[in-house]
Amino acid sequence: MRELRSSAFWRAVLAEFLGSLLYALLGLGASLRWAPGPPSVTTLVQALGHVSGGHVNPAITLAFLLASQLSLPRALGYLLAQVLGMLAGAGVLYGVTPAPVRGTLGLSAVSRDRGAG
């Protein structure tokens, strides 16, 4: 529990939140029908990796926890920050993207022109 009181812990959680927000914003944004795409997502890992490890993805955080490379409080903080960051990033993208470009916001869906078969 001492870890929860350290500024390094909260800085790392904030880095995961921001990384996840930008990952959702740029990752989903890149899947939309824009002209040129946004910067690569690997830029996020390079920019934030020294603060939190640059997990940015709950699956990676879970793998680190299961491999005993991450403490339980840190993993829970990262997971919460990542989920909230992804939701915030998707929300920002939804808000700033024009409806014709937005489409399904990167969600795979069956075309209305085609049947399920």
C-alpha positions in Angstrom: 0.0 0.0 0.0 3.0 2.3 0.3 3.1 2.3 -3.5 -0.3 4.1 -3.6 1.3 7.1 -1.7 4.1 7.6 -4.1 4.1 10.3 -6.7 5.8 8.0 -9.2 2.8 5.6 -9.0 0.3 8.4 -9.7 2.5 9.8 -12.5 2.6 6.3 -14.1 -1.2 5.9 -13.8 -1.7 9.4 -15.4 0.7 8.4 -18.2 -1.4 5.2 -18.8 -4.6 7.3 -18.9 -3.1 9.8 -21.3 -1.6 7.1 -23.4 -4.8 5.2 -23.6 -6.8 8.3 -24.4 -4.4 9.2 -27.3 -4.3 5.5 -28.4 -8.1 5.5 -28.8 -8.2 8.9 -30.4 -5.4 8.2 -32.9 -6.1 4.5 -33.4 -9.8 4.9 -34.0 -9.1 8.1 -35.9 -6.8 6.3 -38.2 -9.5 3.8 -39.1 -11.8 6.5 -40.3 -11.9 7.8 -43.8 -9.7 10.8 -43.4 -7.2 12.0 -46.0 -3.7 11.3 -44.5 -3.6 9.4 -41.2 -2.5 10.6 -37.8 0.9 9.9 -36.2 1.8 6.2 -35.5 0.7 4.8 -32.2 4.2 3.6 -31.5 5.0 7.3 -30.9 2.9 7.0 -27.7 5.0 4.2 -26.3 8.2 6.1 -27.1 6.8 9.3 -25.4 5.3 7.6 -22.3 7.3 4.4 -21.9 9.9 5.8 -19.5 7.1 6.9 -17.1 4.9 3.8 -16.9 6.3 1.2 -19.3 4.0 2.3 -22.1 1.5 -0.5 -21.6 -1.4 1.5 -23.1 -3.4 -1.7 -23.5 -5.2 -3.6 -20.7 -4.2 -7.0 -22.2 -0.5 -6.0 -21.8 -1.0 -4.9 -18.3 -2.8 -8.1 -17.4 0.0 -10.1 -19.0 2.6 -8.2 -16.9 0.5 -8.9 -13.7 0.2 -12.6 -14.4 4.0 -12.8 -15.1 4.6 -11.1 -11.7 6.2 -8.1 -13.4 3.7 -5.6 -12.0 2.2 -5.3 -8.5 -1.5 -5.7 -8.0 -2.2 -2.1 -7.0 -0.2 -0.8 -9.9 -2.0 -3.1 -12.3 -5.4 -2.1 -11.0 -4.5 1.6 -11.3 -3.2 1.0 -14.9 -6.3 -0.9 -15.9 -8.7 1.7 -14.5 -6.7 4.5 -16.2 -6.6 2.6 -19.5 -10.3 2.0 -19.6 -11.2 5.5 -18.6 -8.6 6.8 -21.1 -10.0 4.8 -23.9 -13.5 6.0 -23.1 -12.3 9.6 -23.0 -10.4 9.2 -26.3 -13.4 7.7 -28.1 -15.6 10.4 -26.7 -13.3 13.2 -27.9 -13.0 11.5 -31.3 -16.8 11.2 -31.5 -17.3 14.8 -30.6 -14.8 16.3 -33.0 -15.4 14.0 -36.0 -18.1 15.1 -38.6 -20.9 12.5 -38.9 -20.2 11.6 -42.5 -16.6 10.7 -41.6 -17.4 9.2 -38.2 -19.5 6.3 -39.6 -19.4 3.5 -37.0 -16.3 5.0 -35.4 -14.1 2.0 -36.3 -16.6 -0.6 -35.2 -16.9 -3.5 -37.5 -20.5 -3.8 -38.7 -22.4 -5.6 -41.4 -23.1 -3.3 -44.4 -26.7 -2.4 -44.9 -26.2 -3.2 -48.6 -25.2 -6.8 -47.8 -26.9 -9.6 -46.0 -25.3 -11.4 -43.1 -24.5 -14.4 -45.4 
